[in-house]
Amino acid sequence: MRELRKNPITGEWVIISSARSARPVLPENACPLCPGVLELEEDYDLAVFDNRFPALSLDAPEIIEEESVVEKGKAIGKCEVIMYTSNHNLAVPDMPVKQLAKLIEVWCDRYRELSKNRELKYIYIFENRGREVGATLDHAHGQLYAFPYLPPRVERKIEHTRQYYLSNGNCSLCDVLKDLPKANIIKSGKYFVSLVPPYARFPYECHIYPLRHVSFLTDLTAEEKWELAEFIRDIAKRYDSLFEEKFPYMMMLFSAPYNTNELYDEFFHFHIEFNPPKRSKDKMKWMASVETGSWNFINPASPEEVAKELREALD
């Protein structure tokens, strides 16, 4: 079964995809993402392919209309796997900047290509690193979900940044950058800044903000993309160095939506978030009832102290 169902209490769409329970889990003898094993028959540098167990697909089955308070929809969309490298043992913290810069170009290519489909409204690129965040395969890779609607958190970001712009005449993230305390900054560059935001929800949450106002990843120049590659590697490297392990994280790219009737250029600021699931080397930051049920986060760490730890991790 694959379909969308709308929660009549919150208005949120839920993707029902029972086939995903059959996806592979950490094979012992062979990695299906290595060249010549399962997904990719030949050697590759970077690669993109359709997820074998997609929650959304462009050929999603039609929905049989039934009289019900629960609205249903066609689970149209796209789920892709994005391979960072053919080298099984090479992860983001140790990748050459050139490889990550090429990865950013692949991301841009997917944004451009999928945005041509008028049924797709939001393209969400992310990486799950580590078993603690549900990664079933260790080979460095990310994923892409193209949704036919705006995901709830993206919708919240858009609503708030739009309202801030209408009230203040400025982009909210641009104003954050103007008034960002030094204690929260991890690294400053010519084009980007990495930080533990004062409003971090997770103990070791980090963000990357472009200093220039851009709404889409594809708006970045070649020089900006190169520095972004450096910053992505830098954060991952600091995590591993600080905790002396392959530190798990969720990395998420937030670009503006596509194919809607609104222009986002003035108020939506492209950014990247890293949300690690740990609060220390051996302790998890569990999403318990208050976070999961009410979406109110309790951060048990001082963002400024965490930023200091990460600044010093590579000294």
Long-range contacts (C-beta under 8 A, 24 or more apart in sequence): 2-54, 2-55, 2-56, 2-57, 2-60, 2-61, 2-75, 3-60, 3-61, 3-63, 3-72, 3-73, 3-74, 3-75, 4-72, 4-73, 4-74, 4-75, 4-148, 5-70, 5-71, 5-72, 5-73, 6-70, 6-71, 6-72, 6-73, 8-69, 8-70, 8-71, 10-152, 12-152, 13-73, 13-149, 15-55, 15-56, 15-75, 16-75, 17-53, 17-54, 17-55, 17-56, 17-75, 19-53, 20-53, 20-54, 20-55, 22-53, 23-52, 23-53, 23-136, 24-136, 24-137, 25-136, 26-131, 26-136, 26-137, 26-138, 31-88, 31-137, 31-138, 31-139, 32-137, 33-81, 33-83, 33-88, 33-137, 33-139, 33-141, 34-86, 34-88, 34-139, 35-86, 39-81, 40-83, 40-86, 43-86, 44-83, 44-86, 45-85, 45-86, 45-102, 46-82, 46-83, 46-84, 46-85, 46-99, 46-102, 46-103, 46-106, 47-82, 47-83, 47-86, 48-80, 48-81, 48-82, 48-83, 48-106, 48-110, 48-144, 49-80, 49-81, 49-83, 50-78, 50-79, 50-80, 50-81, 51-79, 51-80, 51-81, 51-143, 54-78, 54-79, 55-79, 55-145, 56-145, 56-146, 56-147, 56-148, 58-117, 73-148, 74-148, 76-119, 76-120, 76-148, 77-120, 77-145, 77-146, 77-147, 77-148, 78-114, 78-117, 78-120, 78-144, 78-145, 78-146, 79-143, 79-144, 79-145, 79-146, 80-110, 80-143, 80-144, 81-141, 81-142, 81-143, 81-144, 82-106, 82-107, 82-110, 82-125, 82-141, 82-142, 82-143, 82-144, 83-139, 83-140, 83-141, 84-140, 84-141, 84-142, 85-140, 88-138, 88-139, 90-140, 91-129, 91-140, 91-236, 91-246, 92-127, 92-129, 92-140, 92-232, 92-233, 92-236, 93-233, 93-236, 93-237, 93-239, 93-240, 94-237, 95-140, 95-233, 97-226, 97-229, 97-230, 97-233, 98-229, 100-229, 100-230, 100-232, 100-233, 101-225, 101-226, 101-229, 103-229, 104-217, 104-220, 104-225, 104-228, 104-229, 105-225, 107-217, 107-253, 108-217, 108-218, 108-225, 110-144, 111-216, 111-217, 111-218, 111-255, 112-218, 114-144, 114-146, 114-258, 115-258, 115-259, 117-146, 117-259, 118-259, 119-148, 119-259, 120-146, 120-147, 120-148, 120-258, 120-259, 121-147, 121-148, 121-149, 121-150, 121-257, 121-258, 121-259, 121-260, 122-146, 122-147, 122-149, 122-150, 122-151, 122-154, 122-257, 122-258, 123-147, 123-255, 123-258, 124-151, 124-154, 124-252, 124-253, 125-252, 125-253, 126-250, 126-251, 126-252, 126-253, 127-249, 127-250, 127-251, 128-250, 129-236, 129-246, 129-247, 129-248, 129-249, 129-250, 129-251, 130-246, 130-247, 130-248, 130-249, 130-277, 131-248, 132-248, 132-277, 132-278, 132-284, 133-248, 133-249, 133-250, 133-277, 135-248, 142-251, 150-257, 150-260, 154-254, 154-257, 157-254, 157-268, 158-256, 158-257, 158-264, 158-268, 161-267, 161-268, 161-269, 162-267, 162-268, 164-267, 165-266, 165-267, 171-213, 171-266, 171-267, 171-268, 171-269, 172-267, 172-269, 173-209, 173-213, 173-269, 173-271, 174-213, 174-269, 176-209, 177-209, 177-211, 181-304, 183-304, 183-307, 183-308, 184-303, 184-304, 184-307, 185-307, 185-311, 186-234, 186-235, 186-238, 186-307, 186-310, 186-311, 187-231, 187-234, 187-311, 189-227, 189-230, 189-231, 190-223, 190-227, 191-223, 191-224, 191-227, 191-228, 192-224, 192-227, 192-228, 192-231, 194-231, 194-234, 194-235, 195-307, 196-303, 196-304, 196-306, 196-307, 196-310, 197-303, 198-303, 198-304, 199-303, 200-299, 200-303, 200-306, 201-275, 201-297, 201-299, 202-275, 202-276, 202-277, 202-279, 202-285, 202-297, 202-299, 203-276, 203-278, 203-279, 203-280, 203-285, 203-299, 203-300, 203-301, 203-306, 204-239, 204-274, 204-276, 204-278, 204-279, 204-301, 204-306, 204-310, 205-273, 205-274, 205-275, 205-276, 205-299, 205-303, 206-235, 206-273, 206-274, 206-310, 207-271, 207-272, 207-273, 207-274, 208-232, 208-235, 208-271, 208-272, 208-274, 209-269, 209-271, 210-269, 210-270, 210-271, 213-269, 214-269, 214-270, 215-255, 215-256, 215-264, 215-265, 215-268, 215-269, 215-270, 216-255, 216-256, 216-270, 217-253, 217-255, 217-270, 218-255, 219-270, 220-270, 228-272, 232-272, 234-314, 235-274, 235-310, 236-274, 237-314, 238-310, 238-313, 238-314, 239-274, 239-276, 239-310, 239-313, 241-313, 241-314, 242-309, 242-310, 242-313, 243-278, 243-281, 244-281, 245-281, 247-276, 247-278, 248-276, 248-277, 248-278, 249-274, 249-275, 249-276, 249-277, 250-274, 250-275, 250-276, 250-277
